[in-house]
Amino acid sequence: ETSSTVIAFCIYELALREDVQMKLREEIFNVLQKTKKELTYEAIKEMTYLKKVISESLRMHPVIPHLVRVTTADYHIPNTDIVLERGMRLFIPVDAIHHDPEIYAEPEKFDPERFTPAAIEKRHPFAYL
């Protein structure tokens, strides 16, 4: 199941990194203090570092390593002689994209700060799937 796999990888990454673990713990503690320990949807939305940790875990350990899509129309790839014909199956290598050093500096390093709004804005919108 995808949800349990994501949680397992998050726990794994947190277990390896006490600094990330402590920063996340502090954020959760602060948010729950504001909400009198009530865990609501709004409280979870305030946990921005949690979202970064989950996103970075998914980047490093994509639950689905590749996607398959089928073209709905012919498409000529600009500046090439390549034509993708209607009905052609395309394999999108999510794991390779998420570990491309041209997109993510030091791709094997766990760094939740890759998912700040400013960092996200600098990347191609399909660099994280």
ZADOBA-849277 format. One line per field, with one value per atom (N, C-alpha, C): residue number from 0; residue in three letters; atom name; y, z, x. Coordinates in Angstrom, 3 decimals, decimal comma, padded with zeros to 6 digits. Layout:
<vogus>
k <- NUM_...
r <- Ala_...
a <- CA_...
Y <- Y_...
Z <- Z_...
X <- X_...
</vogus>
This chain:
<vogus>
k <- 0_0_0_1_1_1_2_2_2_3_3_3_4_4_4_5_5_5_6_6_6_7_7_7_8_8_8_9_9_9_10_10_10_11_11_11_12_12_12_13_13_13_14_14_14_15_15_15_16_16_16_17_17_17_18_18_18_19_19_19_20_20_20_21_21_21_22_22_22_23_23_23_24_24_24_25_25_25_26_26_26_27_27_27_28_28_28_29_29_29_30_30_30_31_31_31_32_32_32_33_33_33_34_34_34_35_35_35_36_36_36_37_37_37_38_38_38_39_39_39_40_40_40_41_41_41_42_42_42_43_43_43_44_44_44_45_45_45_46_46_46_47_47_47_48_48_48_49_49_49_50_50_50_51_51_51_52_52_52_53_53_53_54_54_54_55_55_55_56_56_56_57_57_57_58_58_58_59_59_59_60_60_60_61_61_61_62_62_62_63_63_63_64_64_64_65_65_65_66_66_66_67_67_67_68_68_68_69_69_69_70_70_70_71_71_71_72_72_72_73_73_73_74_74_74_75_75_75_76_76_76_77_77_77_78_78_78_79_79_79_80_80_80_81_81_81_82_82_82_83_83_83_84_84_84_85_85_85_86_86_86_87_87_87_88_88_88_89_89_89_90_90_90_91_91_91_92_92_92_93_93_93_94_94_94_95_95_95_96_96_96_97_97_97_98_98_98_99_99_99_100_100_100_101_101_101_102_102_102_103_103_103_104_104_104_105_105_105_106_106_106_107_107_107_108_108_108_109_109_109_110_110_110_111_111_111_112_112_112_113_113_113_114_114_114_115_115_115_116_116_116_117_117_117_118_118_118_119_119_119_120_120_120_121_121_121_122_122_122_123_123_123_124_124_124_125_125_125_126_126_126_127_127_127_128_128_128
r <- Glu_Glu_Glu_Thr_Thr_Thr_Ser_Ser_Ser_Ser_Ser_Ser_Thr_Thr_Thr_Val_Val_Val_Ile_Ile_Ile_Ala_Ala_Ala_Phe_Phe_Phe_Cys_Cys_Cys_Ile_Ile_Ile_Tyr_Tyr_Tyr_Glu_Glu_Glu_Leu_Leu_Leu_Ala_Ala_Ala_Leu_Leu_Leu_Arg_Arg_Arg_Glu_Glu_Glu_Asp_Asp_Asp_Val_Val_Val_Gln_Gln_Gln_Met_Met_Met_Lys_Lys_Lys_Leu_Leu_Leu_Arg_Arg_Arg_Glu_Glu_Glu_Glu_Glu_Glu_Ile_Ile_Ile_Phe_Phe_Phe_Asn_Asn_Asn_Val_Val_Val_Leu_Leu_Leu_Gln_Gln_Gln_Lys_Lys_Lys_Thr_Thr_Thr_Lys_Lys_Lys_Lys_Lys_Lys_Glu_Glu_Glu_Leu_Leu_Leu_Thr_Thr_Thr_Tyr_Tyr_Tyr_Glu_Glu_Glu_Ala_Ala_Ala_Ile_Ile_Ile_Lys_Lys_Lys_Glu_Glu_Glu_Met_Met_Met_Thr_Thr_Thr_Tyr_Tyr_Tyr_Leu_Leu_Leu_Lys_Lys_Lys_Lys_Lys_Lys_Val_Val_Val_Ile_Ile_Ile_Ser_Ser_Ser_Glu_Glu_Glu_Ser_Ser_Ser_Leu_Leu_Leu_Arg_Arg_Arg_Met_Met_Met_His_His_His_Pro_Pro_Pro_Val_Val_Val_Ile_Ile_Ile_Pro_Pro_Pro_His_His_His_Leu_Leu_Leu_Val_Val_Val_Arg_Arg_Arg_Val_Val_Val_Thr_Thr_Thr_Thr_Thr_Thr_Ala_Ala_Ala_Asp_Asp_Asp_Tyr_Tyr_Tyr_His_His_His_Ile_Ile_Ile_Pro_Pro_Pro_Asn_Asn_Asn_Thr_Thr_Thr_Asp_Asp_Asp_Ile_Ile_Ile_Val_Val_Val_Leu_Leu_Leu_Glu_Glu_Glu_Arg_Arg_Arg_Gly_Gly_Gly_Met_Met_Met_Arg_Arg_Arg_Leu_Leu_Leu_Phe_Phe_Phe_Ile_Ile_Ile_Pro_Pro_Pro_Val_Val_Val_Asp_Asp_Asp_Ala_Ala_Ala_Ile_Ile_Ile_His_His_His_His_His_His_Asp_Asp_Asp_Pro_Pro_Pro_Glu_Glu_Glu_Ile_Ile_Ile_Tyr_Tyr_Tyr_Ala_Ala_Ala_Glu_Glu_Glu_Pro_Pro_Pro_Glu_Glu_Glu_Lys_Lys_Lys_Phe_Phe_Phe_Asp_Asp_Asp_Pro_Pro_Pro_Glu_Glu_Glu_Arg_Arg_Arg_Phe_Phe_Phe_Thr_Thr_Thr_Pro_Pro_Pro_Ala_Ala_Ala_Ala_Ala_Ala_Ile_Ile_Ile_Glu_Glu_Glu_Lys_Lys_Lys_Arg_Arg_Arg_His_His_His_Pro_Pro_Pro_Phe_Phe_Phe_Ala_Ala_Ala_Tyr_Tyr_Tyr_Leu_Leu_Leu
a <- N_CA_C_N_CA_C_N_CA_C_N_CA_C_N_CA_C_N_CA_C_N_CA_C_N_CA_C_N_CA_C_N_CA_C_N_CA_C_N_CA_C_N_CA_C_N_CA_C_N_CA_C_N_CA_C_N_CA_C_N_CA_C_N_CA_C_N_CA_C_N_CA_C_N_CA_C_N_CA_C_N_CA_C_N_CA_C_N_CA_C_N_CA_C_N_CA_C_N_CA_C_N_CA_C_N_CA_C_N_CA_C_N_CA_C_N_CA_C_N_CA_C_N_CA_C_N_CA_C_N_CA_C_N_CA_C_N_CA_C_N_CA_C_N_CA_C_N_CA_C_N_CA_C_N_CA_C_N_CA_C_N_CA_C_N_CA_C_N_CA_C_N_CA_C_N_CA_C_N_CA_C_N_CA_C_N_CA_C_N_CA_C_N_CA_C_N_CA_C_N_CA_C_N_CA_C_N_CA_C_N_CA_C_N_CA_C_N_CA_C_N_CA_C_N_CA_C_N_CA_C_N_CA_C_N_CA_C_N_CA_C_N_CA_C_N_CA_C_N_CA_C_N_CA_C_N_CA_C_N_CA_C_N_CA_C_N_CA_C_N_CA_C_N_CA_C_N_CA_C_N_CA_C_N_CA_C_N_CA_C_N_CA_C_N_CA_C_N_CA_C_N_CA_C_N_CA_C_N_CA_C_N_CA_C_N_CA_C_N_CA_C_N_CA_C_N_CA_C_N_CA_C_N_CA_C_N_CA_C_N_CA_C_N_CA_C_N_CA_C_N_CA_C_N_CA_C_N_CA_C_N_CA_C_N_CA_C_N_CA_C_N_CA_C_N_CA_C_N_CA_C_N_CA_C_N_CA_C_N_CA_C_N_CA_C_N_CA_C_N_CA_C_N_CA_C_N_CA_C_N_CA_C_N_CA_C_N_CA_C_N_CA_C_N_CA_C_N_CA_C_N_CA_C_N_CA_C_N_CA_C_N_CA_C_N_CA_C_N_CA_C
Y <- -001,178_000,000_001,245_002,234_003,423_004,257_004,446_005,288_004,719_003,430_002,822_002,836_002,723_002,779_004,166_005,198_006,578_006,808_006,384_006,550_005,809_004,598_003,812_004,518_005,062_005,763_007,058_007,756_008,965_008,606_007,569_007,141_006,716_006,005_005,578_006,784_007,774_008,960_009,760_009,870_010,584_009,860_008,537_007,763_007,987_008,273_008,502_009,923_010,846_012,265_012,924_012,960_013,522_015,003_015,748_017,176_017,409_016,633_016,751_016,316_015,233_014,713_015,763_016,428_017,427_018,652_019,085_020,242_019,925_018,738_018,332_018,204_017,616_017,473_018,837_019,787_021,140_021,781_021,623_022,192_021,577_020,267_019,584_020,027_020,089_020,520_021,937_022,853_024,249_024,375_023,657_023,719_023,127_022,001_021,380_022,212_022,970_023,881_024,954_025,465_026,503_025,972_024,699_024,126_023,350_023,539_022,828_021,308_020,854_019,429_018,805_019,632_019,104_019,031_017,825_017,627_017,755_018,900_019,176_019,287_019,338_019,531_020,849_021,882_023,199_023,136_022,385_022,241_021,542_020,502_019,777_020,683_021,513_022,441_023,432_023,734_024,640_023,986_022,685_021,951_021,900_023,021_023,126_022,284_022,147_021,322_019,846_019,431_018,064_017,791_018,742_018,580_018,454_019,248_019,175_017,813_017,298_015,989_014,888_014,933_013,932_014,046_015,265_015,463_014,962_015,256_014,798_013,279_012,686_011,221_010,612_011,216_010,735_010,953_012,036_012,272_011,184_010,901_009,912_008,479_008,223_006,860_006,895_007,161_007,219_005,870_005,923_004,707_004,024_004,829_004,312_004,764_003,843_004,245_004,744_004,397_004,925_005,012_005,918_006,098_005,653_005,188_004,815_005,687_006,296_007,112_006,687_006,911_006,599_007,907_008,140_009,386_009,384_010,545_010,670_011,264_011,762_012,335_012,244_012,332_012,385_013,647_013,540_014,705_014,668_015,748_015,891_016,604_015,955_016,568_017,666_018,903_020,033_019,809_020,304_020,257_018,843_017,880_016,498_015,934_014,737_014,015_013,000_013,089_012,091_012,484_011,509_011,694_010,606_011,034_010,096_009,895_008,680_008,417_008,169_008,530_008,319_006,852_006,633_005,282_004,698_005,457_004,971_005,024_003,990_003,964_004,645_005,535_006,239_005,845_005,581_005,276_006,490_007,007_008,181_007,694_007,795_007,254_008,203_008,118_009,011_008,959_007,757_007,605_008,300_008,154_008,799_010,319_010,833_012,286_012,816_012,121_012,563_012,461_011,737_011,594_012,201_013,073_013,724_014,893_014,855_015,936_017,281_017,280_018,552_019,230_018,458_019,005_019,204_018,211_018,237_018,096_019,163_019,092_018,043_017,267_016,192_015,364_014,703_014,008_012,894_012,353_011,279_011,816_013,136_013,771_014,077_013,729_014,024_015,476_016,299_017,733_018,272_018,323_018,834_020,271_021,035_022,431_022,541_021,431_021,433_021,825_021,749_021,969_023,254_024,244_025,580_026,158_027,099_027,698_028,262_028,891_029,469_028,385_027,286_026,194_025,523_025,347_024,738_025,621_026,922_027,886_027,825_027,515_027,483_026,244_025,186_023,927_023,881_023,060_022,773_022,144_022,491_021,968_020,441_019,772_018,311_017,642_018,389_017,813_016,972_017,132_016,348_015,759_014,430_013,781_013,033
Z <- 000,000_000,000_000,000_-000,781_-000,940_000,333_001,052_002,263_003,312_003,560_004,569_004,112_002,810_002,287_002,493_002,216_002,419_003,892_004,775_006,217_006,642_006,136_006,492_006,047_004,828_004,353_005,132_005,509_006,339_007,683_008,308_009,601_009,444_008,374_008,105_007,989_007,180_006,979_008,275_009,039_010,319_011,311_011,296_012,208_011,915_010,666_010,276_010,556_010,791_010,875_012,099_013,171_014,420_014,267_013,476_013,297_012,637_011,620_010,938_011,889_012,602_013,570_014,628_015,161_016,213_015,675_014,467_013,870_013,628_013,149_012,913_014,230_015,225_016,546_017,113_016,975_017,484_016,763_015,440_014,692_015,149_015,256_015,680_017,085_017,993_019,367_019,384_018,625_018,600_018,042_016,976_016,382_017,344_017,950_018,877_020,141_020,528_021,669_021,334_020,101_019,673_019,615_019,263_019,101_020,331_021,436_022,685_022,464_021,732_021,440_020,583_019,906_019,007_017,603_017,053_015,724_014,698_014,050_013,052_011,680_010,670_009,303_009,208_009,814_009,807_010,503_011,596_012,313_011,435_010,754_009,871_008,739_008,204_007,131_007,604_008,893_009,457_009,561_009,503_009,663_008,329_007,966_006,662_006,581_007,680_007,654_007,480_008,071_007,886_006,405_005,732_004,291_003,523_003,902_003,240_003,464_004,681_005,003_004,189_004,108_003,325_001,849_001,328_-000,082_-000,388_000,488_000,263_000,383_001,285_001,384_000,093_-000,447_-001,709_-002,882_-002,841_-003,908_-003,874_-002,690_-002,572_-002,759_-002,353_-002,406_-003,051_-004,354_-004,968_-004,852_-004,418_-004,223_-005,569_-006,597_-007,954_-008,747_-009,073_-009,697_-011,131_-011,804_-013,149_-013,418_-014,326_-014,731_-016,179_-016,552_-017,935_-018,423_-019,575_-020,193_-021,649_-022,209_-023,611_-024,315_-025,451_-026,191_-026,786_-026,768_-027,291_-028,692_-029,135_-030,482_-030,909_-032,210_-032,689_-032,143_-031,816_-031,301_-031,827_-032,487_-032,980_-031,905_-031,440_-030,420_-031,092_-030,622_-031,257_-031,366_-032,458_-032,739_-032,898_-033,209_-033,455_-034,625_-035,049_-036,076_-035,439_-034,135_-033,403_-033,375_-033,750_-033,680_-032,763_-031,759_-030,884_-031,493_-031,918_-032,590_-031,580_-031,986_-031,149_-030,716_-029,427_-028,900_-028,412_-028,553_-028,109_-026,584_-025,985_-024,533_-024,191_-023,214_-022,750_-021,305_-021,009_-019,646_-019,100_-017,985_-017,358_-016,125_-016,149_-015,051_-013,847_-012,982_-011,824_-010,974_-010,686_-009,849_-010,478_-011,779_-012,464_-012,436_-012,641_-012,602_-011,201_-010,190_-008,802_-008,328_-009,068_-008,693_-009,734_-010,577_-011,614_-010,992_-011,019_-010,401_-011,111_-012,337_-013,021_-012,475_-011,832_-011,242_-009,741_-009,090_-007,637_-007,315_-006,829_-006,413_-005,313_-005,370_-004,392_-004,204_-005,254_-005,195_-004,160_-003,709_-002,711_-001,282_-001,145_000,177_000,524_001,742_002,213_002,664_001,969_002,267_002,089_003,167_003,075_002,554_002,672_002,215_000,695_-000,019_-001,471_-001,776_-000,755_-000,957_-000,323_-000,185_000,190_-001,029_-000,845_-002,007_-003,032_-002,560_-003,474_-004,280_-003,637_-004,333_-005,349_-004,983_-005,893_-007,119_-006,897_-007,981_-009,025_-008,598_-009,509_-010,402_-010,006_-010,758_-011,800_-012,804_-013,794_-013,054_-013,426_-012,689_-012,697_-013,665_-013,708_-013,205_-012,480_-011,926_-010,690_-010,132_-008,962_-009,271_-009,314_-009,698_-008,523
X <- 000,843_000,000_000,891_000,498_001,339_001,457_000,373_000,421_001,364_001,270_002,143_003,600_003,836_005,203_005,798_005,017_005,485_005,815_004,930_005,162_006,427_006,606_007,798_009,073_009,088_010,282_010,517_009,456_009,616_010,249_009,742_010,288_011,745_012,041_013,422_014,347_013,952_014,787_014,926_013,860_013,929_014,839_014,808_015,659_017,140_017,460_018,854_019,333_018,395_018,748_018,127_018,879_018,365_018,027_018,796_018,530_017,174_016,860_015,566_014,458_014,701_013,732_013,396_014,413_014,195_013,454_013,820_013,143_011,664_011,381_009,998_009,240_009,874_009,247_008,883_009,797_009,546_008,362_008,301_007,180_005,861_005,818_004,592_004,195_005,157_004,895_004,320_004,926_004,461_003,051_002,770_001,430_000,403_000,717_-000,235_-000,436_000,581_000,415_-000,619_-000,554_-001,508_-002,933_-003,077_-004,416_-004,873_-004,159_-004,479_-004,499_-003,491_-003,262_-004,351_-005,133_-006,151_-005,556_-005,514_-004,949_-006,067_-006,112_-007,138_-006,483_-007,313_-006,814_-006,051_-006,585_-005,933_-004,575_-004,501_-003,231_-002,200_-002,618_-001,694_-001,220_-002,107_-001,710_-000,653_-000,645_000,370_001,741_001,783_003,047_003,789_004,375_005,036_006,305_007,013_008,223_007,851_006,750_006,262_006,021_005,397_005,142_006,457_007,460_008,772_009,419_009,329_009,920_009,235_007,931_007,193_007,562_007,609_007,958_009,361_010,314_011,686_011,774_011,013_010,980_010,439_009,390_008,820_009,775_010,540_011,517_012,584_013,092_014,160_013,666_012,442_011,894_010,506_010,430_009,099_008,389_007,159_006,378_006,136_005,967_005,796_007,019_007,942_009,207_009,086_007,991_007,773_006,271_005,936_004,545_004,411_003,242_002,970_001,821_002,028_000,985_000,836_-000,336_-000,598_-000,918_-000,243_-000,466_-001,869_-002,501_-003,862_-003,888_-002,734_-002,619_-001,159_-000,921_000,458_001,115_002,402_003,126_004,552_004,943_006,309_007,123_008,192_009,045_009,860_009,716_010,408_011,920_012,471_013,916_014,461_013,576_014,015_013,223_013,599_012,837_011,890_011,725_010,938_009,462_008,626_007,177_006,616_005,899_005,197_003,816_003,547_002,278_001,164_-000,043_-001,223_-001,285_-001,560_-001,670_-000,354_000,734_002,043_002,122_002,715_002,900_004,220_004,168_005,358_005,637_006,900_007,320_008,059_007,595_008,205_008,965_010,299_011,108_011,170_010,188_010,087_011,356_011,825_013,016_014,223_014,389_015,522_015,390_014,192_013,974_014,280_013,802_013,995_015,441_016,273_017,685_018,621_018,084_018,888_019,655_021,000_021,782_021,630_021,114_020,863_019,607_018,758_017,528_017,705_018,290_018,472_019,961_020,570_021,976_022,107_023,151_023,366_022,088_021,643_020,351_020,253_021,385_021,339_021,290_021,375_021,316_019,856_019,452_018,100_018,060_017,281_017,236_015,817_015,035_013,666_013,579_014,667_014,643_014,550_014,641_014,410_012,964_012,116_010,696_010,177_011,065_010,599_009,881_008,969_008,308_009,302_010,376_011,369_012,079_012,441_013,129_012,203_010,956_009,978_009,790_009,713_009,504_010,617_011,843_012,998_013,019_012,321_012,340_011,237_011,461_010,421_009,233_008,012_006,854_006,729_007,370_007,296_008,573_009,401_010,632_010,343_009,165_008,756_007,396_007,349_006,087_005,506
</vogus>
